[in-house]
Amino acid sequence: MILARQTVGASAGNMICVSNVVAAAATVAMIGCEGLLIRQLLLPTAYYAIGTAVIGYFLI
């Protein structure tokens, strides 16, 4: 259970990882919009992380 939550947390952190956002922005020709992309990803990342924490809390 702990390893599963750790893996989900790593995935959530990977969503807003600067190097991944820069690579994605370069792929779709949005150079210079990295800050905007990270701001747009904060809410889904928070939802993902908080949802995982709540589910993990009740399953232990």
C-alpha distance matrix in Angstrom:
0.0 3.8 5.5 5.1 6.3 8.6 10.0 10.8 12.4 14.3 15.5 16.7 18.5 20.0 21.6 23.9 24.3 28.1 28.7 27.0 29.0 32.2 31.7 31.2 34.1 36.3 35.5 36.7 39.5 38.3 39.1 39.3 37.0 33.8 33.8 34.2 31.4 28.9 30.2 29.6 26.0 25.1 24.8 22.6 20.3 20.2 19.5 16.6 15.0 15.9 14.8 11.3 11.5 13.1 10.9 7.7 10.3 11.5 8.6 8.0
3.8 0.0 3.8 5.4 5.2 6.1 8.6 9.9 10.5 12.3 14.3 15.3 16.5 18.3 20.2 22.1 22.2 25.9 26.6 25.4 27.4 30.4 30.2 30.0 32.8 35.0 34.5 35.8 38.4 37.1 37.5 37.5 35.4 32.1 31.9 32.7 30.0 27.3 28.6 28.6 24.9 23.7 23.9 22.0 19.3 19.0 19.1 16.3 14.0 15.2 15.0 11.4 10.8 13.3 12.1 8.5 10.6 12.9 10.9 9.5
5.5 3.8 0.0 3.8 5.5 5.0 6.1 8.6 9.7 10.5 12.4 14.2 15.2 16.3 18.6 20.8 20.5 24.2 24.4 23.1 25.4 28.3 27.8 27.7 30.8 32.6 32.0 33.6 36.3 35.2 35.6 35.9 34.0 30.6 30.9 31.8 28.8 26.3 28.1 27.9 24.2 23.5 24.0 21.8 19.0 19.5 19.6 16.4 14.5 16.5 16.2 12.5 12.8 15.6 14.1 11.1 13.8 15.9 13.6 12.9
5.1 5.4 3.8 0.0 3.8 5.4 5.1 6.3 8.6 9.9 10.7 12.5 14.4 15.3 17.0 19.5 19.8 23.6 24.0 22.1 24.2 27.3 26.7 26.2 29.2 31.3 30.4 31.7 34.6 33.5 34.3 34.7 32.5 29.3 29.6 30.1 27.1 24.8 26.4 25.8 22.1 21.6 21.7 19.2 16.8 17.4 17.1 13.6 12.4 14.4 13.5 9.8 11.1 13.6 11.6 9.2 12.6 14.3 12.0 12.3
6.3 5.2 5.5 3.8 0.0 3.8 5.4 5.1 6.1 8.6 9.8 10.5 12.3 14.1 15.5 17.6 18.3 22.0 22.9 21.3 23.0 26.2 26.1 25.5 28.3 30.6 30.1 31.2 33.8 32.4 33.0 33.1 30.8 27.6 27.4 27.9 25.2 22.6 23.9 23.6 19.9 19.0 19.0 16.9 14.3 14.4 14.3 11.3 9.3 11.1 10.8 7.1 7.7 10.7 9.6 7.1 10.1 12.6 11.2 11.4
8.6 6.1 5.0 5.4 3.8 0.0 3.8 5.4 5.0 6.2 8.7 9.8 10.5 12.2 14.5 16.2 16.1 19.8 20.5 19.3 21.3 24.3 24.2 24.2 26.9 29.0 28.7 30.1 32.6 31.2 31.5 31.5 29.6 26.1 26.1 27.1 24.4 21.7 23.4 23.5 19.7 18.8 19.6 17.7 14.6 15.1 15.9 12.8 10.5 12.9 13.4 9.9 10.2 13.7 13.2 10.6 13.1 16.0 14.7 14.3
10.0 8.6 6.1 5.1 5.4 3.8 0.0 3.8 5.4 5.1 6.3 8.7 9.9 10.5 12.7 15.1 14.9 18.7 18.9 17.2 19.5 22.4 21.9 21.7 24.7 26.6 26.0 27.5 30.2 29.1 29.6 30.1 28.1 24.8 25.3 26.1 23.0 20.7 22.8 22.4 18.6 18.4 19.3 16.8 14.0 15.3 15.8 12.3 11.0 14.0 13.9 10.6 12.1 15.3 14.2 12.3 15.5 17.8 16.2 16.5
10.8 9.9 8.6 6.3 5.1 5.4 3.8 0.0 3.8 5.4 5.0 6.2 8.7 9.7 10.8 13.4 14.2 18.0 18.8 16.7 18.3 21.7 21.4 20.6 23.4 25.8 25.1 26.1 28.9 27.5 28.4 28.7 26.3 23.2 23.4 23.8 20.8 18.6 20.2 19.6 15.8 15.6 15.9 13.4 10.8 12.1 12.1 8.5 7.6 10.8 10.4 7.4 9.6 12.6 11.7 10.6 13.9 16.0 15.0 16.0
12.4 10.5 9.7 8.6 6.1 5.0 5.4 3.8 0.0 3.8 5.3 5.0 6.2 8.5 10.0 11.6 12.3 16.0 17.3 15.9 17.2 20.5 20.8 20.4 22.8 25.3 25.2 26.2 28.6 26.9 27.3 27.2 25.0 21.6 21.5 22.3 19.6 16.8 18.4 18.5 14.8 13.8 14.7 12.9 9.6 10.4 11.6 8.7 6.4 9.7 10.8 8.1 9.0 12.6 12.8 11.4 13.9 16.7 16.3 16.8
14.3 12.3 10.5 9.9 8.6 6.2 5.1 5.4 3.8 0.0 3.8 5.4 5.1 6.1 8.8 10.5 10.1 13.8 14.4 13.2 15.2 18.1 18.1 18.1 20.8 22.8 22.8 24.3 26.5 25.1 25.3 25.5 23.7 20.2 20.6 21.7 18.8 16.3 18.5 18.7 15.0 14.7 16.3 14.4 11.0 12.7 14.2 11.2 9.6 13.2 14.2 11.6 12.8 16.4 16.3 14.9 17.5 20.3 19.5 19.8
15.5 14.3 12.4 10.7 9.8 8.7 6.3 5.0 5.3 3.8 0.0 3.8 5.4 4.9 6.4 9.3 9.7 13.4 13.9 11.7 13.5 16.7 16.4 15.8 18.6 20.9 20.3 21.6 24.2 22.9 23.6 24.1 21.9 18.7 19.4 20.0 16.8 14.8 17.1 16.6 12.8 13.3 14.6 12.0 9.2 11.8 12.7 9.4 9.2 12.9 13.2 11.2 13.3 16.4 16.1 15.4 18.4 20.7 19.9 20.9
16.7 15.3 14.2 12.5 10.5 9.8 8.7 6.2 5.0 5.4 3.8 0.0 3.8 5.4 5.3 7.4 9.0 12.7 14.2 12.2 12.9 16.5 16.9 15.9 18.2 20.9 20.8 21.5 23.9 22.1 22.8 22.8 20.3 17.2 17.2 17.7 14.8 12.4 14.1 13.8 10.0 9.8 11.1 9.0 5.7 8.1 9.5 6.7 6.3 10.1 11.0 9.8 11.6 14.6 15.0 14.8 17.2 19.7 19.7 20.7
18.5 16.5 15.2 14.4 12.3 10.5 9.9 8.7 6.2 5.1 5.4 3.8 0.0 3.8 5.4 5.7 6.2 9.9 11.5 10.4 11.5 14.6 15.5 15.3 17.3 19.8 20.2 21.3 23.2 21.3 21.4 21.1 19.1 15.6 15.6 16.9 14.3 11.4 13.6 14.2 10.6 10.1 12.5 11.3 7.7 9.7 12.2 10.1 8.8 12.3 14.1 12.8 13.8 17.1 17.9 17.2 19.4 22.2 22.2 22.8
20.0 18.3 16.3 15.3 14.1 12.2 10.5 9.7 8.5 6.1 4.9 5.4 3.8 0.0 3.8 5.4 4.9 8.6 9.2 7.4 9.1 12.2 12.3 12.2 14.8 16.9 17.0 18.5 20.5 19.1 19.3 19.6 17.9 14.4 15.3 16.5 13.4 11.3 14.2 14.4 10.9 11.6 14.1 12.3 9.4 12.3 14.3 11.8 11.5 15.3 16.4 15.0 16.7 19.8 20.1 19.6 22.1 24.7 24.4 25.1
21.6 20.2 18.6 17.0 15.5 14.5 12.7 10.8 10.0 8.8 6.4 5.3 5.4 3.8 0.0 3.8 5.8 8.8 10.1 7.5 7.8 11.5 11.9 10.7 12.9 15.7 15.7 16.4 18.6 16.9 17.6 17.9 15.6 12.5 13.3 13.7 10.4 8.6 11.4 10.9 7.3 8.8 11.0 9.1 6.9 10.4 12.0 10.1 10.8 14.3 15.2 14.7 16.7 19.4 19.8 20.0 22.4 24.7 24.7 26.0
23.9 22.1 20.8 19.5 17.6 16.2 15.1 13.4 11.6 10.5 9.3 7.4 5.7 5.4 3.8 0.0 3.8 6.1 8.7 7.4 6.6 10.0 11.6 11.0 12.2 15.1 16.0 16.6 18.1 15.8 16.0 15.6 13.4 10.0 10.2 11.3 8.7 5.9 8.9 9.7 6.7 7.4 10.6 10.0 7.6 10.5 13.0 12.0 12.0 15.1 16.9 16.6 18.0 20.7 21.8 21.8 23.8 26.4 26.8 27.8
24.3 22.2 20.5 19.8 18.3 16.1 14.9 14.2 12.3 10.1 9.7 9.0 6.2 4.9 5.8 3.8 0.0 3.8 5.6 5.4 6.3 8.7 10.1 10.7 12.3 14.3 15.5 16.9 18.2 16.3 15.8 15.6 14.3 10.6 11.5 13.5 11.0 8.6 12.0 13.1 10.4 11.0 14.4 13.7 11.0 13.7 16.4 14.9 14.4 17.7 19.5 18.7 19.9 23.0 23.9 23.4 25.5 28.3 28.4 29.0
28.1 25.9 24.2 23.6 22.0 19.8 18.7 18.0 16.0 13.8 13.4 12.7 9.9 8.6 8.8 6.1 3.8 0.0 3.8 5.5 5.1 6.1 8.5 9.8 10.4 12.1 14.1 15.5 16.0 14.0 12.8 12.4 11.8 8.0 9.2 11.9 10.0 8.1 11.7 13.3 11.5 12.4 16.1 15.9 13.7 16.2 19.1 18.1 17.7 20.8 22.8 22.2 23.3 26.4 27.4 27.0 29.0 31.9 32.1 32.7
28.7 26.6 24.4 24.0 22.9 20.5 18.9 18.8 17.3 14.4 13.9 14.2 11.5 9.2 10.1 8.7 5.6 3.8 0.0 3.8 5.5 5.2 6.2 8.7 9.9 10.6 12.3 14.6 15.2 14.1 12.7 13.3 13.2 9.9 12.1 14.5 12.3 11.2 14.9 16.0 14.1 15.6 19.0 18.3 16.1 19.1 21.6 20.0 19.9 23.3 24.9 23.9 25.3 28.5 29.1 28.6 30.9 33.7 33.4 34.0
27.0 25.4 23.1 22.1 21.3 19.3 17.2 16.7 15.9 13.2 11.7 12.2 10.4 7.4 7.5 7.4 5.4 5.5 3.8 0.0 3.8 5.4 5.1 6.1 8.5 9.9 10.5 12.6 14.1 13.2 12.8 13.9 13.1 9.9 12.4 13.9 10.9 10.3 14.1 14.3 12.1 14.2 17.2 15.9 14.1 17.4 19.4 17.7 18.1 21.6 22.7 21.9 23.7 26.7 27.0 26.8 29.3 31.8 31.5 32.4
29.0 27.4 25.4 24.2 23.0 21.3 19.5 18.3 17.2 15.2 13.5 12.9 11.5 9.1 7.8 6.6 6.3 5.1 5.5 3.8 0.0 3.8 5.4 5.1 6.0 8.5 9.8 10.8 12.0 10.2 10.2 10.8 9.4 6.3 9.0 10.2 7.3 7.2 11.0 11.3 9.8 12.2 15.2 14.4 13.2 16.5 18.5 17.5 18.2 21.4 22.6 22.4 24.2 26.9 27.5 27.7 30.0 32.4 32.5 33.7
32.2 30.4 28.3 27.3 26.2 24.3 22.4 21.7 20.5 18.1 16.7 16.5 14.6 12.2 11.5 10.0 8.7 6.1 5.2 5.4 3.8 0.0 3.8 5.5 5.1 6.1 8.6 10.1 10.3 8.9 7.7 8.8 8.8 6.2 9.6 11.3 9.3 9.8 13.4 14.0 13.2 15.5 18.7 18.1 17.0 20.0 22.2 21.2 21.8 25.0 26.4 26.1 27.8 30.6 31.2 31.3 33.6 36.1 36.1 37.1
31.7 30.2 27.8 26.7 26.1 24.2 21.9 21.4 20.8 18.1 16.4 16.9 15.5 12.3 11.9 11.6 10.1 8.5 6.2 5.1 5.4 3.8 0.0 3.8 5.5 5.2 6.2 8.9 9.9 9.9 9.3 11.6 11.6 9.5 13.0 14.2 11.6 12.5 16.1 16.1 14.9 17.5 20.4 19.2 18.1 21.6 23.3 21.8 22.7 26.1 27.0 26.4 28.5 31.3 31.5 31.5 34.1 36.5 36.1 37.3
31.2 30.0 27.7 26.2 25.5 24.2 21.7 20.6 20.4 18.1 15.8 15.9 15.3 12.2 10.7 11.0 10.7 9.8 8.7 6.1 5.1 5.5 3.8 0.0 3.8 5.4 5.0 6.5 8.6 8.3 9.3 11.6 10.5 9.0 12.4 12.6 9.5 11.1 14.5 13.6 12.6 15.8 18.2 16.8 16.3 19.9 21.2 19.9 21.4 24.6 25.2 25.0 27.3 29.8 29.9 30.3 33.0 35.1 34.9 36.3
34.1 32.8 30.8 29.2 28.3 26.9 24.7 23.4 22.8 20.8 18.6 18.2 17.3 14.8 12.9 12.2 12.3 10.4 9.9 8.5 6.0 5.1 5.5 3.8 0.0 3.8 5.4 5.4 6.0 4.7 5.7 8.0 7.1 6.6 10.3 10.3 8.2 10.5 13.5 13.0 13.0 16.1 18.6 17.8 17.7 21.0 22.5 21.8 23.2 26.1 27.0 27.2 29.3 31.7 32.2 32.7 35.2 37.3 37.4 38.9
36.3 35.0 32.6 31.3 30.6 29.0 26.6 25.8 25.3 22.8 20.9 20.9 19.8 16.9 15.7 15.1 14.3 12.1 10.6 9.9 8.5 6.1 5.2 5.4 3.8 0.0 3.8 5.5 5.0 5.9 5.6 9.0 9.6 9.4 13.2 13.7 11.9 14.0 17.0 16.8 16.6 19.7 22.3 21.4 21.1 24.4 26.0 25.0 26.3 29.4 30.3 30.2 32.3 34.9 35.2 35.5 38.1 40.3 40.2 41.5
35.5 34.5 32.0 30.4 30.1 28.7 26.0 25.1 25.2 22.8 20.3 20.8 20.2 17.0 15.7 16.0 15.5 14.1 12.3 10.5 9.8 8.6 6.2 5.0 5.4 3.8 0.0 3.8 5.6 7.7 8.9 12.3 12.2 12.0 15.7 15.6 13.2 15.5 18.5 17.5 17.1 20.5 22.7 21.2 21.2 24.7 25.8 24.5 26.2 29.4 29.8 29.6 32.1 34.5 34.5 35.0 37.8 39.7 39.3 40.9
36.7 35.8 33.6 31.7 31.2 30.1 27.5 26.1 26.2 24.3 21.6 21.5 21.3 18.5 16.4 16.6 16.9 15.5 14.6 12.6 10.8 10.1 8.9 6.5 5.4 5.5 3.8 0.0 3.8 5.7 8.3 11.6 10.7 11.5 14.9 14.0 11.9 14.9 17.3 15.9 16.2 19.7 21.5 20.3 20.9 24.3 25.2 24.3 26.4 29.2 29.5 29.8 32.4 34.4 34.5 35.4 38.1 39.8 39.7 41.6
39.5 38.4 36.3 34.6 33.8 32.6 30.2 28.9 28.6 26.5 24.2 23.9 23.2 20.5 18.6 18.1 18.2 16.0 15.2 14.1 12.0 10.3 9.9 8.6 6.0 5.0 5.6 3.8 0.0 3.8 5.7 9.2 9.4 11.0 14.4 13.8 12.6 15.7 17.9 17.1 17.9 21.1 23.3 22.5 23.0 26.3 27.5 26.9 28.7 31.5 32.1 32.5 34.8 37.0 37.3 38.1 40.7 42.6 42.6 44.3
38.3 37.1 35.2 33.5 32.4 31.2 29.1 27.5 26.9 25.1 22.9 22.1 21.3 19.1 16.9 15.8 16.3 14.0 14.1 13.2 10.2 8.9 9.9 8.3 4.7 5.9 7.7 5.7 3.8 0.0 3.8 6.2 5.7 7.7 10.8 10.1 9.4 12.5 14.5 13.9 15.1 18.2 20.4 20.1 20.6 23.6 25.0 24.9 26.5 29.1 30.0 30.6 32.7 34.8 35.5 36.4 38.6 40.6 41.0 42.6
39.1 37.5 35.6 34.3 33.0 31.5 29.6 28.4 27.3 25.3 23.6 22.8 21.4 19.3 17.6 16.0 15.8 12.8 12.7 12.8 10.2 7.7 9.3 9.3 5.7 5.6 8.9 8.3 5.7 3.8 0.0 3.8 5.6 7.0 10.2 10.8 10.6 13.0 15.2 15.6 16.6 19.1 21.8 21.9 21.8 24.6 26.6 26.3 27.5 30.2 31.5 31.9 33.6 36.0 36.9 37.4 39.6 41.9 42.2 43.5
39.3 37.5 35.9 34.7 33.1 31.5 30.1 28.7 27.2 25.5 24.1 22.8 21.1 19.6 17.9 15.6 15.6 12.4 13.3 13.9 10.8 8.8 11.6 11.6 8.0 9.0 12.3 11.6 9.2 6.2 3.8 0.0 3.8 5.7 7.7 8.8 9.8 11.7 13.3 14.4 15.9 17.8 20.7 21.4 21.3 23.6 25.9 26.1 26.9 29.3 31.0 31.6 33.0 35.3 36.6 37.1 39.0 41.4 42.1 43.3
37.0 35.4 34.0 32.5 30.8 29.6 28.1 26.3 25.0 23.7 21.9 20.3 19.1 17.9 15.6 13.4 14.3 11.8 13.2 13.1 9.4 8.8 11.6 10.5 7.1 9.6 12.2 10.7 9.4 5.7 5.6 3.8 0.0 3.8 5.6 5.3 6.3 8.8 10.1 10.8 12.5 14.7 17.2 18.0 18.2 20.5 22.5 22.9 24.1 26.3 27.8 28.7 30.2 32.3 33.6 34.4 36.2 38.4 39.2 40.6
33.8 32.1 30.6 29.3 27.6 26.1 24.8 23.2 21.6 20.2 18.7 17.2 15.6 14.4 12.5 10.0 10.6 8.0 9.9 9.9 6.3 6.2 9.5 9.0 6.6 9.4 12.0 11.5 11.0 7.7 7.0 5.7 3.8 0.0 3.8 5.4 5.0 6.2 8.6 9.9 10.5 12.5 15.5 16.1 15.6 18.1 20.4 20.5 21.2 23.7 25.4 25.9 27.3 29.7 30.9 31.5 33.3 35.7 36.4 37.6
33.8 31.9 30.9 29.6 27.4 26.1 25.3 23.4 21.5 20.6 19.4 17.2 15.6 15.3 13.3 10.2 11.5 9.2 12.1 12.4 9.0 9.6 13.0 12.4 10.3 13.2 15.7 14.9 14.4 10.8 10.2 7.7 5.6 3.8 0.0 3.8 5.4 5.2 6.2 8.6 9.9 10.8 13.9 15.3 14.9 16.6 19.2 19.9 20.3 22.4 24.4 25.3 26.3 28.5 30.1 30.7 32.2 34.7 35.7 36.8
34.2 32.7 31.8 30.1 27.9 27.1 26.1 23.8 22.3 21.7 20.0 17.7 16.9 16.5 13.7 11.3 13.5 11.9 14.5 13.9 10.2 11.3 14.2 12.6 10.3 13.7 15.6 14.0 13.8 10.1 10.8 8.8 5.3 5.4 3.8 0.0 3.8 5.5 5.1 6.2 8.7 10.2 12.5 13.9 14.4 16.2 18.2 19.2 20.3 22.0 23.7 25.0 26.3 28.1 29.7 30.7 32.2 34.4 35.5 37.0
31.4 30.0 28.8 27.1 25.2 24.4 23.0 20.8 19.6 18.8 16.8 14.8 14.3 13.4 10.4 8.7 11.0 10.0 12.3 10.9 7.3 9.3 11.6 9.5 8.2 11.9 13.2 11.9 12.6 9.4 10.6 9.8 6.3 5.0 5.4 3.8 0.0 3.8 5.5 5.1 6.2 8.8 11.2 11.7 12.0 14.5 16.3 16.7 18.0 20.2 21.5 22.5 24.2 26.1 27.3 28.3 30.1 32.3 33.1 34.6
28.9 27.3 26.3 24.8 22.6 21.7 20.7 18.6 16.8 16.3 14.8 12.4 11.4 11.3 8.6 5.9 8.6 8.1 11.2 10.3 7.2 9.8 12.5 11.1 10.5 14.0 15.5 14.9 15.7 12.5 13.0 11.7 8.8 6.2 5.2 5.5 3.8 0.0 3.8 5.4 5.0 6.3 9.6 10.4 9.8 12.0 14.4 14.8 15.4 17.6 19.5 20.3 21.5 23.7 25.2 25.8 27.5 29.9 30.8 32.0
30.2 28.6 28.1 26.4 23.9 23.4 22.8 20.2 18.4 18.5 17.1 14.1 13.6 14.2 11.4 8.9 12.0 11.7 14.9 14.1 11.0 13.4 16.1 14.5 13.5 17.0 18.5 17.3 17.9 14.5 15.2 13.3 10.1 8.6 6.2 5.1 5.5 3.8 0.0 3.8 5.4 5.4 7.9 10.0 10.2 11.3 13.6 15.0 15.7 17.2 19.1 20.6 21.5 23.3 25.1 26.1 27.4 29.6 31.0 32.3
29.6 28.6 27.9 25.8 23.6 23.5 22.4 19.6 18.5 18.7 16.6 13.8 14.2 14.4 10.9 9.7 13.1 13.3 16.0 14.3 11.3 14.0 16.1 13.6 13.0 16.8 17.5 15.9 17.1 13.9 15.6 14.4 10.8 9.9 8.6 6.2 5.1 5.4 3.8 0.0 3.8 5.7 6.8 8.0 9.4 11.1 12.4 13.7 15.3 16.8 18.0 19.7 21.2 22.6 24.1 25.5 27.0 28.9 30.1 31.9
26.0 24.9 24.2 22.1 19.9 19.7 18.6 15.8 14.8 15.0 12.8 10.0 10.6 10.9 7.3 6.7 10.4 11.5 14.1 12.1 9.8 13.2 14.9 12.6 13.0 16.6 17.1 16.2 17.9 15.1 16.6 15.9 12.5 10.5 9.9 8.7 6.2 5.0 5.4 3.8 0.0 3.8 5.7 5.6 6.0 8.6 10.1 10.6 12.1 14.1 15.3 16.5 18.2 20.0 21.2 22.4 24.1 26.1 27.0 28.7
25.1 23.7 23.5 21.6 19.0 18.8 18.4 15.6 13.8 14.7 13.3 9.8 10.1 11.6 8.8 7.4 11.0 12.4 15.6 14.2 12.2 15.5 17.5 15.8 16.1 19.7 20.5 19.7 21.1 18.2 19.1 17.8 14.7 12.5 10.8 10.2 8.8 6.3 5.4 5.7 3.8 0.0 3.8 5.7 5.1 6.0 8.5 9.8 10.4 11.9 13.8 15.3 16.2 18.0 19.8 20.8 22.1 24.3 25.6 27.0
24.8 23.9 24.0 21.7 19.0 19.6 19.3 15.9 14.7 16.3 14.6 11.1 12.5 14.1 11.0 10.6 14.4 16.1 19.0 17.2 15.2 18.7 20.4 18.2 18.6 22.3 22.7 21.5 23.3 20.4 21.8 20.7 17.2 15.5 13.9 12.5 11.2 9.6 7.9 6.8 5.7 3.8 0.0 3.8 5.4 5.1 6.1 8.5 9.9 10.4 11.8 14.0 15.2 16.2 18.0 19.6 20.7 22.5 24.1 25.9
22.6 22.0 21.8 19.2 16.9 17.7 16.8 13.4 12.9 14.4 12.0 9.0 11.3 12.3 9.1 10.0 13.7 15.9 18.3 15.9 14.4 18.1 19.2 16.8 17.8 21.4 21.2 20.3 22.5 20.1 21.9 21.4 18.0 16.1 15.3 13.9 11.7 10.4 10.0 8.0 5.6 5.7 3.8 0.0 3.8 5.5 5.0 6.0 8.6 9.9 10.3 12.1 14.1 15.2 16.3 18.0 19.7 21.3 22.4 24.4
20.3 19.3 19.0 16.8 14.3 14.6 14.0 10.8 9.6 11.0 9.2 5.7 7.7 9.4 6.9 7.6 11.0 13.7 16.1 14.1 13.2 17.0 18.1 16.3 17.7 21.1 21.2 20.9 23.0 20.6 21.8 21.3 18.2 15.6 14.9 14.4 12.0 9.8 10.2 9.4 6.0 5.1 5.4 3.8 0.0 3.8 5.4 5.1 6.1 8.5 9.8 10.6 12.2 14.2 15.4 16.4 18.1 20.2 21.1 22.7
20.2 19.0 19.5 17.4 14.4 15.1 15.3 12.1 10.4 12.7 11.8 8.1 9.7 12.3 10.4 10.5 13.7 16.2 19.1 17.4 16.5 20.0 21.6 19.9 21.0 24.4 24.7 24.3 26.3 23.6 24.6 23.6 20.5 18.1 16.6 16.2 14.5 12.0 11.3 11.1 8.6 6.0 5.1 5.5 3.8 0.0 3.8 5.4 5.1 5.9 8.2 9.7 10.4 12.0 14.0 15.1 16.1 18.3 19.8 21.2
19.5 19.1 19.6 17.1 14.3 15.9 15.8 12.1 11.6 14.2 12.7 9.5 12.2 14.3 12.0 13.0 16.4 19.1 21.6 19.4 18.5 22.2 23.3 21.2 22.5 26.0 25.8 25.2 27.5 25.0 26.6 25.9 22.5 20.4 19.2 18.2 16.3 14.4 13.6 12.4 10.1 8.5 6.1 5.0 5.4 3.8 0.0 3.8 5.6 5.3 5.8 8.4 9.8 10.4 11.9 13.9 15.1 16.6 18.1 20.1
16.6 16.3 16.4 13.6 11.3 12.8 12.3 8.5 8.7 11.2 9.4 6.7 10.1 11.8 10.1 12.0 14.9 18.1 20.0 17.7 17.5 21.2 21.8 19.9 21.8 25.0 24.5 24.3 26.9 24.9 26.3 26.1 22.9 20.5 19.9 19.2 16.7 14.8 15.0 13.7 10.6 9.8 8.5 6.0 5.1 5.4 3.8 0.0 3.8 5.7 5.3 6.2 8.7 10.1 10.7 12.1 14.2 15.8 16.5 18.5
15.0 14.0 14.5 12.4 9.3 10.5 11.0 7.6 6.4 9.6 9.2 6.3 8.8 11.5 10.8 12.0 14.4 17.7 19.9 18.1 18.2 21.8 22.7 21.4 23.2 26.3 26.2 26.4 28.7 26.5 27.5 26.9 24.1 21.2 20.3 20.3 18.0 15.4 15.7 15.3 12.1 10.4 9.9 8.6 6.1 5.1 5.6 3.8 0.0 3.8 5.5 5.2 6.2 8.7 10.0 10.5 12.2 14.5 15.4 16.7
15.9 15.2 16.5 14.4 11.1 12.9 14.0 10.8 9.7 13.2 12.9 10.1 12.3 15.3 14.3 15.1 17.7 20.8 23.3 21.6 21.4 25.0 26.1 24.6 26.1 29.4 29.4 29.2 31.5 29.1 30.2 29.3 26.3 23.7 22.4 22.0 20.2 17.6 17.2 16.8 14.1 11.9 10.4 9.9 8.5 5.9 5.3 5.7 3.8 0.0 3.8 5.4 5.0 6.1 8.6 9.7 10.4 12.5 14.3 15.7
14.8 15.0 16.2 13.5 10.8 13.4 13.9 10.4 10.8 14.2 13.2 11.0 14.1 16.4 15.2 16.9 19.5 22.8 24.9 22.7 22.6 26.4 27.0 25.2 27.0 30.3 29.8 29.5 32.1 30.0 31.5 31.0 27.8 25.4 24.4 23.7 21.5 19.5 19.1 18.0 15.3 13.8 11.8 10.3 9.8 8.2 5.8 5.3 5.5 3.8 0.0 3.8 5.4 5.2 6.2 8.5 9.8 11.0 12.4 14.6
11.3 11.4 12.5 9.8 7.1 9.9 10.6 7.4 8.1 11.6 11.2 9.8 12.8 15.0 14.7 16.6 18.7 22.2 23.9 21.9 22.4 26.1 26.4 25.0 27.2 30.2 29.6 29.8 32.5 30.6 31.9 31.6 28.7 25.9 25.3 25.0 22.5 20.3 20.6 19.7 16.5 15.3 14.0 12.1 10.6 9.7 8.4 6.2 5.2 5.4 3.8 0.0 3.8 5.5 5.2 5.9 8.4 10.1 10.5 12.4
11.5 10.8 12.8 11.1 7.7 10.2 12.1 9.6 9.0 12.8 13.3 11.6 13.8 16.7 16.7 18.0 19.9 23.3 25.3 23.7 24.2 27.8 28.5 27.3 29.3 32.3 32.1 32.4 34.8 32.7 33.6 33.0 30.2 27.3 26.3 26.3 24.2 21.5 21.5 21.2 18.2 16.2 15.2 14.1 12.2 10.4 9.8 8.7 6.2 5.0 5.4 3.8 0.0 3.8 5.5 5.1 6.0 8.7 10.0 10.9
13.1 13.3 15.6 13.6 10.7 13.7 15.3 12.6 12.6 16.4 16.4 14.6 17.1 19.8 19.4 20.7 23.0 26.4 28.5 26.7 26.9 30.6 31.3 29.8 31.7 34.9 34.5 34.4 37.0 34.8 36.0 35.3 32.3 29.7 28.5 28.1 26.1 23.7 23.3 22.6 20.0 18.0 16.2 15.2 14.2 12.0 10.4 10.1 8.7 6.1 5.2 5.5 3.8 0.0 3.8 5.4 5.1 6.4 8.7 10.4
10.9 12.1 14.1 11.6 9.6 13.2 14.2 11.7 12.8 16.3 16.1 15.0 17.9 20.1 19.8 21.8 23.9 27.4 29.1 27.0 27.5 31.2 31.5 29.9 32.2 35.2 34.5 34.5 37.3 35.5 36.9 36.6 33.6 30.9 30.1 29.7 27.3 25.2 25.1 24.1 21.2 19.8 18.0 16.3 15.4 14.0 11.9 10.7 10.0 8.6 6.2 5.2 5.5 3.8 0.0 3.8 5.4 5.4 6.3 8.9
7.7 8.5 11.1 9.2 7.1 10.6 12.3 10.6 11.4 14.9 15.4 14.8 17.2 19.6 20.0 21.8 23.4 27.0 28.6 26.8 27.7 31.3 31.5 30.3 32.7 35.5 35.0 35.4 38.1 36.4 37.4 37.1 34.4 31.5 30.7 30.7 28.3 25.8 26.1 25.5 22.4 20.8 19.6 18.0 16.4 15.1 13.9 12.1 10.5 9.7 8.5 5.9 5.1 5.4 3.8 0.0 3.8 5.5 5.2 6.4
10.3 10.6 13.8 12.6 10.1 13.1 15.5 13.9 13.9 17.5 18.4 17.2 19.4 22.1 22.4 23.8 25.5 29.0 30.9 29.3 30.0 33.6 34.1 33.0 35.2 38.1 37.8 38.1 40.7 38.6 39.6 39.0 36.2 33.3 32.2 32.2 30.1 27.5 27.4 27.0 24.1 22.1 20.7 19.7 18.1 16.1 15.1 14.2 12.2 10.4 9.8 8.4 6.0 5.1 5.4 3.8 0.0 3.8 5.6 5.8
11.5 12.9 15.9 14.3 12.6 16.0 17.8 16.0 16.7 20.3 20.7 19.7 22.2 24.7 24.7 26.4 28.3 31.9 33.7 31.8 32.4 36.1 36.5 35.1 37.3 40.3 39.7 39.8 42.6 40.6 41.9 41.4 38.4 35.7 34.7 34.4 32.3 29.9 29.6 28.9 26.1 24.3 22.5 21.3 20.2 18.3 16.6 15.8 14.5 12.5 11.0 10.1 8.7 6.4 5.4 5.5 3.8 0.0 3.8 5.6
8.6 10.9 13.6 12.0 11.2 14.7 16.2 15.0 16.3 19.5 19.9 19.7 22.2 24.4 24.7 26.8 28.4 32.1 33.4 31.5 32.5 36.1 36.1 34.9 37.4 40.2 39.3 39.7 42.6 41.0 42.2 42.1 39.2 36.4 35.7 35.5 33.1 30.8 31.0 30.1 27.0 25.6 24.1 22.4 21.1 19.8 18.1 16.5 15.4 14.3 12.4 10.5 10.0 8.7 6.3 5.2 5.6 3.8 0.0 3.8
8.0 9.5 12.9 12.3 11.4 14.3 16.5 16.0 16.8 19.8 20.9 20.7 22.8 25.1 26.0 27.8 29.0 32.7 34.0 32.4 33.7 37.1 37.3 36.3 38.9 41.5 40.9 41.6 44.3 42.6 43.5 43.3 40.6 37.6 36.8 37.0 34.6 32.0 32.3 31.9 28.7 27.0 25.9 24.4 22.7 21.2 20.1 18.5 16.7 15.7 14.6 12.4 10.9 10.4 8.9 6.4 5.8 5.6 3.8 0.0
